[in-house]
Amino acid sequence: MSGLLCDDECFARLTSQLEGVIFYGDPHGTWQPLFHAIDDTTHTVFILGDLAEAKQRPEHVEAARDALCQLRARGIGVHFILGNHDTETEAIHALIFEEFQENLIEEEVLSIGQPQCRIAGLGGVIRGKVWSGDDTPTFFSPSDLLARTPRQERCRGGLPRKQQSSIFPSTVQTLAQKRADILLTHEAPSSHEHGFGFIDDLAAQMGACLIIHGHHHFSYQDRLANGILVRGLGLAEVWKLGPA
């Protein structure tokens, strides 16, 4: 797939646009680094999924609720994408899909800053239920999977809870029709040994010059073959792209 390639001039432009914005690697119940990094200039926080280790540490759900409520109370815009742990229990699922649904970025592009910077979200992970071993999709869309799901396996009439944090080809196709400067993903692009080339292609189609991802808890920076910059964030890592 072809797409607009961005250079360091684009990255410099984003840096000037994103003063006061924090990107936060998968918290997994750890919020102290984020609150330590917040200062008077902070106006927006983006979280890369896995808010809690809800199955192993149920108390993490309350910690996530407290953190999100604190951010709201301080007037800070908070947005997050889904991680694979964010649908593993009813408690974390309810927190995300009921209490904080409006803060979830899925198939969306948000515009922030002046001049505006467009930030898109592709949460979730690749799962074998949706994708076969040769990267061919078994189910194109959530509705396709839902049609093959017995009623007793559905979560509140929808997809099984776990599959609600799966990436579907239809989601990728929808995002590919939109424009963005930055693509936030939970899964990694091909710069990581366990990454996926379709994320490279998606970012290029959207005209993005930067991918920021979580999931692997590995802090690094790289450039894809198509020229797009990549920043992988570690566990509960704070990253400010704007001026220090």
MOKAPE-V789978 format. One record per residue. N is the residue number from 1. D_CENTER is the distance of its C-alpha to the mean C-alpha in Angstrom with 1 decimal. Layout:
# MOKAPE-V789978
n = <N;N>
d_center = <D_CENTER;D_CENTER>
This chain:
# MOKAPE-V789978
n = <1;2;3;4;5;6;7;8;9;10;11;12;13;14;15;16;17;18;19;20;21;22;23;24;25;26;27;28;29;30;31;32;33;34;35;36;37;38;39;40;41;42;43;44;45;46;47;48;49;50;51;52;53;54;55;56;57;58;59;60;61;62;63;64;65;66;67;68;69;70;71;72;73;74;75;76;77;78;79;80;81;82;83;84;85;86;87;88;89;90;91;92;93;94;95;96;97;98;99;100;101;102;103;104;105;106;107;108;109;110;111;112;113;114;115;116;117;118;119;120;121;122;123;124;125;126;127;128;129;130;131;132;133;134;135;136;137;138;139;140;141;142;143;144;145;146;147;148;149;150;151;152;153;154;155;156;157;158;159;160;161;162;163;164;165;166;167;168;169;170;171;172;173;174;175;176;177;178;179;180;181;182;183;184;185;186;187;188;189;190;191;192;193;194;195;196;197;198;199;200;201;202;203;204;205;206;207;208;209;210;211;212;213;214;215;216;217;218;219;220;221;222;223;224;225;226;227;228;229;230;231;232;233;234;235;236;237;238;239;240;241;242;243;244>
d_center = <22.3;23.1;21.3;21.7;21.6;21.0;22.9;23.1;24.5;21.3;19.5;22.3;21.9;18.3;19.5;22.2;19.9;17.4;19.9;19.0;15.2;13.5;10.3;10.2;9.6;9.4;12.4;14.0;16.5;17.2;17.0;20.1;18.7;16.6;19.6;21.9;20.0;20.2;23.3;25.1;23.1;19.6;18.6;14.8;12.1;8.3;6.9;4.4;5.7;9.3;11.1;14.4;16.6;18.0;20.3;21.9;21.7;22.0;22.7;19.1;18.3;20.9;19.6;16.1;18.1;20.3;17.7;16.0;19.5;20.6;18.1;19.2;22.8;22.6;21.5;18.1;15.4;12.4;9.1;6.1;3.5;5.8;7.2;10.6;12.5;11.4;14.0;16.7;19.1;20.4;20.0;16.2;15.8;18.2;16.6;13.3;14.9;18.1;18.1;14.8;14.0;14.4;11.6;8.9;7.3;7.9;10.2;10.7;11.7;12.5;15.5;16.3;19.2;22.6;22.8;19.5;16.4;14.1;10.3;8.4;5.1;5.2;4.2;7.3;9.9;13.2;16.1;19.8;20.5;18.8;19.4;22.8;23.5;24.3;20.9;22.6;20.9;23.0;21.4;20.2;18.7;18.2;21.7;23.2;22.2;23.2;26.6;27.2;26.1;29.1;29.2;29.5;26.2;24.2;22.3;23.8;24.8;21.5;19.8;20.3;17.9;16.5;15.9;13.8;10.7;12.1;11.2;14.3;16.0;16.6;13.0;13.0;16.4;15.6;13.0;15.6;18.0;16.2;16.3;13.9;14.5;11.0;8.2;4.7;4.0;4.7;8.1;10.2;12.5;16.2;16.7;16.0;18.7;16.5;14.3;14.7;16.6;15.3;12.1;14.8;16.6;14.0;13.3;17.1;17.7;15.6;17.5;14.7;16.2;13.2;10.1;8.2;6.8;7.6;9.3;12.7;13.5;15.2;15.6;16.8;17.0;18.3;19.1;18.8;22.0;21.1;20.9;17.3;16.3;13.7;12.7;11.7;11.4;13.7;13.9;13.8;14.2;14.6;14.4;16.1;16.3;19.1;22.7;23.5>
